[in-house]
Amino acid sequence: MFKYFKLFSGKIQINSKYFSSTLIALFFLFTIFITLRTHIHYKDYFPKIENSYKSISKFIKDNTLYDHIIFSPHINIATRDISYPTENIHILALTMKNIYQFNSIFDLYEQLISLKEIKNNYYADIFLLNNYSIGKYKNLFTLINDLDPRVKNDEKYTLYTINRRQLQKLLPKIKRLSTKIMEQAIIDKDIFTLTNYFQSTLGKNNYHFKEEYDKIVNSIKGRPISNKADLIDFNIAKVAYSEYKINLLFRVKENFIKKWVIYIHGYVNKSKKNNLSSHRIQYGFENWDFLPYPLTSMWEKGSYIILSTKVKVELIPYDIKIGFYRNADGNLGNEINLGTINFKKIKQ
């Protein structure tokens, strides 16, 4: 039937039994061409694994075994995390072990106390990047060092290892340290530390600081982002390498029914447009949208929600705007301008 295939002005004879496979091959080539043409910046969607993470992987493999559970104040490489959704999942293929990030003393306590449910023997490791400050965790590591842990380190990393018996001694000490941190937070009116505490295992059903906390948090007017929530405060901190963490604190005025994405857009001066990711240059801003955890559909009226997300940035000023968004509904309420943030000036 298909004896000839006309191409331009000539004729090319094609055997009919090869025609089907030739047609399929042409179809796949056409599909690949269209995909690459449409998504010319496809490589931007597949993160390149930095050499730093390859180095971390080797250190972890050399110094831990299958029964070690690793925590870190600096990085998160996990398939499941108590506080945050999955991130850096592509790096897990290198480390072959989860590294759970803790974002406060209260958060670490909550993660460590959950290890009590493990019946088999285990070791708890605290992993540090030596070039990054432990800052607010200085007193924590004083407590850990008092336990005489096993310590492995090199010029880049340090790993503290404590056994199950040592952990049982550490937990009540962390609890007492948390009380001191809360006392100082009340004096400083540190709204993020206070809210973190009352959202943790330590703060639940503990009314010792609740009256002072309520006075402080209720005195803050907040900025309406919609009729359902106010933005109370935000802060930004350097985490590791080119990563920064943006923390947002919301007061919920009405229950959310739907799941909303929180968009964070970083606009740059026209002269800095080439500093944006290649697929964002045409838009003039970086896009750091994220699905919050807990989901907005779980937010209850009267509650306070702390959200954190990590962003990779250039060390230049960004004009940052945030809001709620759904593909089906568009924006919810108001967009809030957080102002111009120069990441070069942000310390750890």
Summary of the structure (lengths in Angstrom):
residues: 348
radius of gyration: 25.7
end to end distance: 72.7
largest distance: 90.0
contacts: 945
relative contact order: 0.09
helix: 37%
strand: 30%
